[in-house]
Amino acid sequence: MRLLLSIIVLFFIHLKIFSQQLVVKGKIVDAKTHTPIPGTNIYNPTDHTGTISDFNGEFQVRAVAGDTLVFSSLGYKTKKQKIDKAKLFIELTTSSFELDEVQIIAKANINDIDLRKAVGTVTTIPIGKIKDRPVVNMIEALQGQVAGVHIKSSGELGKPLQIRIRGTSTLPIKTKDIAPEDRFTIDNRANQPLYVLDGQVISAASFAALNINDIKEVKVLKDAAANALYGVKAANGVIEITGKRGINGETQYSVSFQKGITLKGEPSIAMMGTREKLEFERLSKNINTPGYNLSEEYFRKLFPNDPKLEERITRGKEKLDSLKKINTNWFDELTRIDTYQSYNLSIRGGNEKNRFYISGNFTQQGGKFEGNKIHRFTGRLNYEYNLLKDVHIMFNAGFGVSENTTPNSSSYTPSQLIYELNPYEQPNNIGELISYPGRTFSDLVNQYSKTADENRFNFSGNLFAKFSKNLQLSSVIGIDYVYQGALAIVPKNAFSEMTSGVPENERGKATKNKTMGTNFSTNTRLNYQQLFGRHTISASANVDYYRNGSDFIGITGYGLPSNLHSGAGINNDIEGARRSRTASKKTTEAQLGFGFSSLYNWNDKLEWYGSYKIDGSSLLPSDKRWNTFWATGIGYTVSEESFFKNKLIRYLKFRGSYGVTASLAGITASLAVPTFSYGDDGYLGIREFYLQSLFNDKLRPEKNTSVNVGMNIGIGSNVNISLDVYHRRTDDMLLTVPVAPSNGFSEQLRNVGILENKGIEMSVNATLINTDTFTWSTSGNLSYNKNEIIDLYEGTELTLSNNPFPDYKEGESADLIYGLVNLGIFPADGTPRYRRVDGSHFHGNLEKPNSEDFVVLGNATPPFTGGWFNSLRYKDWQLSFDLYFNFGGKAVYNNQSVVLVDDDTNKNAVRGQLQQTWFEPGDEGRLYPSLTLGTGNIFENLSYASDRTVGRTDFIRLNNIMLSHQFNTRSLGAFGKNIDNLRMYVQLKNIATWSNFGGGDPESANLVGSVQPIITIGTNLSF
């Protein structure tokens, strides 16, 4: 009886307490700018519960009236707020150095100091906007999020993305003797930004493999004032990543998962159906195609006097009718629907002395082609400890293991078959194909496979010491290790091997490579701040050291056993051209730097910033090893003036900066200093030993001079606008150029000229509607960039690719498309006519163009890029979507799907070519010439771009759309009192693209196709 009474009393006490609880909602903003502060920790010390604000700075927490909530965020003073109402508006003020024994808020990245923010261009990406995106490459999640950041995908799962901040910094390589994949790698390395994780420099591969759930914040640094602290590594911009950390409170467990499907998407180009293709074959009169050799026209021409002519015609018609019943869609046959899945577990907690964060993630995504898939497993640990009252240490450790398989190589890709196989052919055909004479369908598939493994481990330790109220020391030391291995197999039964003419025991090819990369970095910074009335002086000095080592080994061999697709199957007894060959390379480079920066602030109105950095690099010749870089800037907050009284404009600040940084990204050791290698051959037992490349002891780093003028405007309480105008000048651009063969080499890396980028950027963040039940928040960005070659040191033009037009020219853009003006197909003979510079025309088959006949047809890089994000929240439901767009760029149509000669009409052709091809005299207004022009200059002239084969790559993509439901406090009570947060959602990624480009995917301008659409459902649970 007593037990029953006790239970009843406890029940009513609990009921009373629960009835007093409130669902407290609110928004957290910067006190000065009123911009939202995402990722703010909200902690209730009464019941040791808490939460984190979302990307709009909004939060929802369960509490009792009278409780006190504690709000803390990096870079802001901690604020306590007593709960006296259900809706709060919290303003946090910035704090330069805050470190005490109660709150651990020291910054993981010691370069993330307030000095540079005063005048520099630093954009913060709210991680809440992108953290649930179904991506396996972190860079992809940033697409469209920041003005001036252009990210381009090739459409192939697992292939690196191209990223540029404020344009191309140096000239792309255009020499013809380099593979497209190698060209992409070199150009990307020379233009990609620097990546920094919690103060530690990491590789681009490590950044791409990060688990987005482990990231608290991403910052993009664009101008010299923001980048100067990184010196010689920062000319292409910097991306800083802040990882999640522990909390002061009860241990929190978070579980999230996504599961869904990856769709095929749409083919890049529509191909002919069976009826159109057969008629195209009949008119092209290729006797090896059924459209002609089964036609009545063919039989009457070949057998005019055959008594069984009509019987032949009848049988031919029957076979054609049978073929017309087949209409294979090879895109559907060769692509597939696959799966996407991601599982994430994290644990965070701590107290006033220490904090911890632990996480693990598994992600898998299947590509659109059989054999294309990614598996990745990552883990991360963060631990912080207050060693003494004024001494704080932090440890970070992370790892990642991934495997990426692909059927694509530089010479073979399944996507090629989509645009070549005929619609009347079928995958279950066992006979010889019309499109590939002498081959069956089985001879076309499973011809190549590549498996790439990557193991990543990074560790860093941070020390923060407060010597006095005004003086603080920060130091970080870290190592980033990346192992990359790849095994590429051409099987023994591949058609290329079967027809290679080599003995059976030499068939089958294996290429296995291993690269071990180690990045070691350390940075120590001393910060000082002093307040004199209205004057604040801040100063900072640092020393940093960076060491990068790479160790590569590879082997290529032949003679694989039938069922052993491994490097172990290489036959080492083979001699001659197919003997086994090995390659190895080991390089080390180091950089040492010293820097100083200072900031003067007067009454929170006027700010002046200056920095100076001197860096030495082992990559440069000894007499050019040390280089200096500097930046300065000024900021003026007009809205802090007493005379500024404007009810509409709440906040107004003008800022400007000027500075010099540099880049060594395009330099490797062998290009700057003598580097020797052992060869595969030898004589009398002595291995050959040769100079690896023609080094240039006069190389200088690319110097980047940046000017930026910007303003920040706050309108009312809900609109924030940022506007920047910039000018970037790259002196001493690096480019590999041809040299006289008498040097013993064909090319050399040189400083070739000056490139200029200039543009304008605008970002807008606004809450358009904000009521108790409905909120509409939006953010958008738009940027314009134009580049121009100002000077070429050795002339006004530079030609590298043996084309009759220059690859680069003073006064022009670095990525122009040159081509001819096509005057159309001459109706009398089916040949194209092209315009000469004097207005006359020349015959497309009998004549060649002169160099001056080529005109500029467009720019390959779109000058206008941007994104638009929207979030609409109604009670516990939220709908969000964002668009990504490019405008102003052009690309040459991929002519792989266009048949230009009658011998190729056995392969399929682009839809509509039947009506657009010249077949006989009198055909007017045709786009494609006669198929019988097999001699003369026609193919060379058709290989050049023209105004008829270049199109605009403008596109708008629905990048992501998500519908989510946040379970409220009352709903969570049904699941148990320990559930803090439950959110479920469904989302669609890359679901629609609008473009009029007719030459493939508008983003990549190839026929692989656009990035995959993905549909997922997901759940986020915290307890």
Secondary structure by P-SEA (a helix, b strand, c coil): caaaaaaaaaaaaaaaaaaaccccccccccccccccccbbbbbcccccccbbbcccccbbbbbcccbbbbbbcccccbbbbcccccbbbbbbbbbcccccccccccccccccccccccccbbbbbcccccccccccccccccccccccbbbbbccccccbbbbbcccccccccccccccaaaaaaaaaaacbbbbbcccccccaaaaaacccccccbbbbbcccccccccccccccbbbbbbbbbbbcccbbbbbbbbbbbbccccccbbbbcaaaaaaaaaaacccccccccccaaaaaaacccccaaaaaaaaaaaaaaaaaacccccccccccccbbbbbbbbbbccccccccccccbbbbbbccccccbbbbbbbbbbbbbcccccbbbbbbbbcccbbbbbcccccccaaaaaaccccccccccccccccccccccccccccbbbbbbbbbbbbbbbbbbbccccbbbbbbbbbbbbbbbbbbbbcccccccccccccccccbbbbbbbbbbbbbbbbbbbbbbbbcccbbbbbbbbbbbbbbbbbbbbcccccccccccccccccccccccccbbbbbbbbbbbcccccccbbbbccccbbbbbbbbbbbbccccccccbbbbbccccccccccccccccccccbbbbbcccbbbbbccccccccccbbbbbcccccccccccccccccccccccbbbbbbbbbbbbbccccbbbbbbbbbbbbcbbbbbbbccccccccccccccbbbbbbbbbbbbbbbccccccbbbbbcbbbbbbbbbbcccccccccccccccccccccccccbbbbbbbcccccccccbbbbbcccccccccccccccccccccccccccccccbbbbbbbcccbbbbbcccccccccccccccccccccccccbbbcccccccccccccccccccccccccccaaaaaaaccccccccccccccccbbbbbbbbcaaaaaaacccccbbbbbccccccccccccccccccccccccccbbbbbcbbbbcc
